Amino acid sequence: MAQYSCVNHAISRAFYKYGKLIARHPLLFLISPCIIMILLCIGISQIEINGDVEYLFTPEDCKARQDGEFTQEHFLLGTEGGNFLPNRELVMFNRRGRIIVTAMDGGSALRQDIMEELMRLDERVRTFTVDFNDTETSYNRICQKWMGECVDNQLLLFYRDRVSEFSNITVTYPQADLPLIFGQSIPLMIGPNFGGVKLKDSNVVESVFAIRLFYSLGLPIEEDHLAFAWEEEFIQVMQDFQNETSLLKIAASHSETLSTEINEASFRVIPRFISTFCMLIVFAVFSCIMRDWVQSKPWLGLVGVVNAAFSIVSAIGFLSLIGMPYNEMVSLMPFLILGVGVDNMFIMIAAWRQLSLFLSVEERMGRTFSEAAVSITITNLTTVLAFIIGASSPLPGVRTFCIYAGIAMFFVYFYQMTFFGASMALVGQREANNLHCYTCKKVLPREESPNKFYMIFCSGGISRTKHKGSVIDLEHRIMKFFRLYYAPFITKRWVKTIVLILYILYLSGALYGCSQIKQGLALKNLAMDNSPAFEFYDLEDVHFRDVGPAISVVFKDEVEYWDQEVQEKIENMTQELELNDHAFGEELTQSWLRDFCKYWQAFLLYRPDENVKPGKDGFMYVLTEHFLKDPRYSMYQLDIVISEDDTAGVNRSITQSRVMLQTKNLHTLTDETETMLSLRETAEASPFDVIVYHPAFVLYESYVGIIPNLLQTLGIALACMFLVAVIMIPHPVCAVWVSLCVISIDVAVLGYMSLWGVNIDPISMVNIILCIGFSVDFSAHITYAFVVAPKENPDDRAKYALHALGMAILQGALSSIIAISALSTAPIYIFRIFFKTLFLVMVFGAMHGLVILPVVLTFMGRCMPHQVTREHEDEKEKLPEDGHQPAVAAASSLLTIPLKTMPGEHETIVDLRVTTV
């Protein structure tokens, strides 16, 4: 295999020299990183938290954003401070307060006592005042107005001043007729106010589970501070009213609710991080302790966890200094980095303990870095590449997380190669001087202990004259378990058959789960469980799906609306849109052109004295001077953009216009995306340049593109990982098996993730990208150890690999699971999802490394290369009669360098191998 090893040999030699350099100057490499970390900490004072939900969790440069930019440029947004209507808002989180009320007894909310209490609540909202900088304001001053009056909730308008007649009033759904004088009535759209509706007859309401009220604000941008102050007081007023009422159960929300929840989540995770940090310290310290008090390295275990903490602080400080905002998803990064950083520590310590106890500290440092540092370089490089690819995601939240995690991984590697390496050199000097790991006092070896107490609590190390030329077996019990029990068991023919059958069943379950994948991130999942925001959005998701948003069908260019043929084409297109399964139809569509055509015919019939002639001039005259000034049709002023060629107001034309299409029955995320796509398809098939838009389309767009984007990212990451493996691992067969194993793990994670109730959303997408980096750790080590095993028989080669790496793989999986375990009970959805997906990665990765891959390799082993060198034969002769065989150099390393190739070695030394991690 020499033709494949030139690259890793060159890198190993470079790290060998670097390790010796650290051993000669440990204080330099210890103090310098600390100074860098302290300087970067300054950046944390500049941290900026971004809680913009629409920005973080929706794709950039998607069609919905482009359509939104055009629509917002040409039509009113509702933030200009003039007349406006809520169903035409073009911003997802406009300033407003919203309330959902249910009956305290769980019954129908449509009854007289509830309605009376609701009127009292409405009066409270309209009359409470807010003082801001000596300016007192109330809802009646800052509300969204139409024709000079605050826009009222249609349901309250229907019942206002008629609650005493409640039992005699019949309510229809989704429109109800409000009777006027002389037998006339006006239709009121009460559909958005009712949730959980039960009907009797055709459209008569029998009961309602929940009632939703809207209180939209209409202040211009320069007075936004007043709107913000009103929203904050609004939530407090709702809490106070909840304490007063015995009839209503209230859930309230405003435009900043989700952003506030996201910002608070970034801080609420801190106690869990501290608990994780402490658990990992305990785990790392105990993992570095053995019965030999000289060979034990508890302080090095502590340094390994502190090393990871340095990386987290440095990454946040550095990116805050350059202005990269922090967000809720980035709060997951510290848990990830803690697990990865501790894994690297185990690799370094394992490599150190595999070397001869008689070597000098400088020589052991050189060999440790020549072996473990290359392994760490490969695994860190593949993980950083996965984050770099993830940083190309169109979702800003995912991109920000990947940037933070990628920079943190760089600092993990930097501090591992400097701060931790220097600490290891200092600990190595203590070990070489036979000093106790805690007291740093010189102690005697176990066999020279004066009494039992001294042997248990004080003894350790070796006598460097008495033991030279012999082998000391200080093998860890877990490694003995793998060598004596587990490896022989897993390689039995009947066990391998059962493993393959179970693997087929496991893979079948994964593929079934992949067919059940759901996508999308519900807004309620951005809030804390059982918080007021969560309760509000949960009620909205469950009960207010029958009446959907009003979609803007926008004509982007000038159209000859006065031409009868054009009118027919527009009408045909509108009717096609109304035939959509999720559109209410003609009765709830607000089409200015449809109503104007009727108005035009009546105008010509009843106003002949106006002498209006067909054509553009007559059309525009009637439209602007009569139709849009008629109170019945004045709302269409918001739907037509009219340009004037001169100050005299002549040569006017319609540059853009829109039709409002009312949707219905959007009960699932699939319904939402399919409706958006089908409406777009109909619009694009029309002879006009038409777009369909609603602010929520930006969210729907993320559902549409997330799976293709995820598969593309995984494909690129897998290709990059394969390329790195081919270059740096000494045989391409390893790269092939590593790639197959990574694909198997990723498929399993995707499938069982969906069966565990996890949707494909920006949070789970980040974790799936992480699968690439973590899967390499579990599969590459075992595969390479199998290839280089000095054995002929495939079963013996599998045993060799499991003995060498079984404990290291188990430790890596356990440390990562401990790092994320605190998130399993977090009251925030995105933290629990992070735990679930990363837990699956660790479990399936360890299962592949310890069970599936060794079994598969025993069947394929005869087709794979192997080596049996004279050097290994010599080592074989030195083994004790029980067959004990030292593990591959660097228990967790991908690469091994024969001792005779190391520069600066002039004599043969028999290795005393301590196979404890």
C-alpha positions, 0 to 999 in steps of 0.5 A: 500500500506504499503507493497510497501513503505518500501524502499521509507520511509527509503530513505525519512527519510534519506533525512529528516535528511539530509535536517535538517543538511543543515539547521543547517550548510548552509554556509558549504554546500554553500561554499564547492561546490563552492570550488570543482567547482573552482578546477574542472574549472582548467581542462578546460585549458586541454580541447582537441577537437577531430574532427576526423570524421571517429572515432567519427561517425563510429562504433568501432570493426565492420567488416569494421574496422577489414577488414580495419586493415587487408588491411592496414597492407598488402597493401600500403596506399598511405602515404609511399611517393612512387608510388601510384594510388588514386583509391587504397587509403585505408584511408578515409581522405588522404591528398589531395585537391578536387575541384568541379566546376560548370558554373557560369551561371548554364549551362553545365560545358563541354564547351570550355570556361569552360575547358580553365578556368579549365586548368588555375585553374589546373595550379594555383594549380600545381604552387602555393608555400607554405613556412613552416619553411623556406622550400618552397614546391609546388604540383609538389614536394609533389604530389602523383606520379606514374612512377615518374610523378604527378597523373593527373586528367583523364579528364584534361589528355584527354583535355590537349593540345587539348582544341582548338579542343574542338568542334571536340572531342567526349567524352564517359562516364564513359571511354573515349579513348585518341588517340595516334599515329599510330591509337592507344588509351588508355582508361581514366576513366573520370567517377569520374570527371563528375557529373550530366551527360546527355548522347546522343546515348548510352554513348556519353556525351551531357552535364555535370553539375559539374566537380570534380578534385582531387589533392592527396598528397603523402608525408610520415608521417614524412613530414605530416606538409608540406601536412597540410600547402599545404592544408591550402594554397590550400583553400586560393588559391581557394578563390582567384581564385573564386574572379578572375573568372567570369566563374566558381563557385568553391567549395573546400575541403581537408582532414581536412575540416570536422574536422575543421568544427566540431572544429569550431562548438564546439565554435560557439555554445557558443553565443547560450548557453549564450542566452539560459542561459539568457532566462532561468534566466528570466524564472526561476526568473519570475516563482519564483515570486508571489504577496507576496514579502516575499514568492517570491524567485527570487534569488533562481530561479537565483541560480537554473540556476547557479547551472546547469551552475556549473554542466556543468563546473564541468563535462567538467573540470573533464573529461578534467583533466582525458583526455576525448576529447571534440567533436561537439556532446558534445556541445549539453550537456550544453543545456540539462543540463540547462533544467534538472537542472531548472526542479529540482529547480522547484521540490524543490521549489514546495515541500517547498511551500507545507509545513506549513508556521509556521514550522521552517526552519529546519523542512521545509528543512527536509520535503522538502528533504524527499519529493522532494529529493526522486523525484529528485533522481528517475528521475536523477537515470533513466536519468543517467542509460540511459546515462550509457547504451548509453555509451556502444554504439559502436559509439565513438561520442555517447559514449563520449556524454553520458559520458559527460552528465552522469557525468554532471547529477551527478554534477546536483544532487550533486549541487542540494543536496548541493549548491542549498539546502544551498541557499534554507535554507538561503532564508528560513531564510529570509522568516521566518523573513518576509524579502522582497525578494529584499531589505531583509528589514522586511515588513508587511503582505498584510492585514496590508499594510498602503497603496495601493503602499505598498501592491503592492510593499512591503507587504508579509508574514504572521502574525504568531500570528494572522493567527495560526490555519487558512488556507491561500489560496495563490494558483497560478492562473495556479493551479486554472485553472487546478483545476477549469477549465481544470480538470473538462473539461478533465474528461467530458465523451464526451471530453474523447471520443474525446481524445481517438479518437485523441490518436488513430489517433496520434498513427497511425501517429506515427506507419506510421512514424516508417515505413518511418524511414531513417538512415544514416548521410551524411557528408555534415551535419557535416559542417555548412550550406552554408559553402564551405565544406557544398557546396562541400559535397552537390554537391558531394552527389547530382551529383557524385553518378553515379560512386561509389568507387573502392572496394578492393576484397582481398584474405587474404591467399596464393592461388595456382594462377598458378593452372588452377582450382583455376583460374577458381574459382577466375574468377567465383567469380569475375564474380558473384561480377560483376553481382551485380546491383551496379557494372559496370561489366567486362569492368571496373574491374581491375583484375590482374589475369584475365589480367595475364592469357591473358598475360601468353598465349601470352607470351608462344606463342610469347616467346618460347625461354624463355622455361617457364614451367607451374607451380609455378616457371614459373608463378612467373617468368613471373609475376615478371620479365615481367608482373609487369614490363610492363607499361600496367600492372605495376599498379598491383604492388599495388595489389599483395603482394609477399614474398621471402623465402631468400635473393636470391629471390627464392621460391617466393609466393603471400601471399595476392592479390586483385581485384578492382571492380568498383561500380556505381549508389550509389544514396542513403544510402540504395544503399550503405549499400545494395551493401556492404552487397551483395558483402560481401555475395558473397565473403563469399560464395566463396571457398576462404578467401576473404574480400571486403573493401573500407574506406567508408565501415566504414560509411556504417557499421554505417547505418547497425547497428544503428537501431538494436543498438538503439532498444537494447539500448532502451530496456535495458534502459526501463528495468532498468527504470522499475526496478528502478520504481518498487523498489522506487515507492510505488506501482508496478502499477505505474511502469507498467503505467510509462513503457507503457507511456514511450513506447508510447512517444518513438514510437511517437518520432521515428515516427514523427521524421522521418516525420519531416525529421530527420534520425536515426543517431548518433545525433538523437540516443542520443536524443532518448535515452534521451526519457527514462529519460524525459518520466519518469518525465512526466508520473510517477508523474501523475500516482503516484498522481492518485494512492495515491489520497484520492478519490473513483471516478476515475474522481475525482482522475484524477482531484486531480492529475492534480491539484497537478501536472499540473503546475509542468509538464507544467513548466518542459516542458517549461523550457526544450523547452526554454533551447533548443530553441536557437538551432532551428535556428542554422546553423548546422544540428546536433544542429537543429536535437537535437532541433527537437527530444528533442522538440518532447520529451517535447511536447509528454511527456507533452501531455501524462502527461496532456491529454492522461494519465489522461483520460486513468487512468479514465477508468482504475482507478477502477482496480487500487489501491487507498487509503482514509485515516483518515488523508485525511478525516480530511484534507477534513473537513478543506477545505473551502466551495469552495472545495479547496483542497491542492495539494499532498505534493511536487507538483512535487514529486513521494512520499508523507510522512504523517506528523505524520511519520516525526521524531521530531514532537511533536505537531499538526500544521495546514498546511498553504499551498502556492501552488505556484511554 
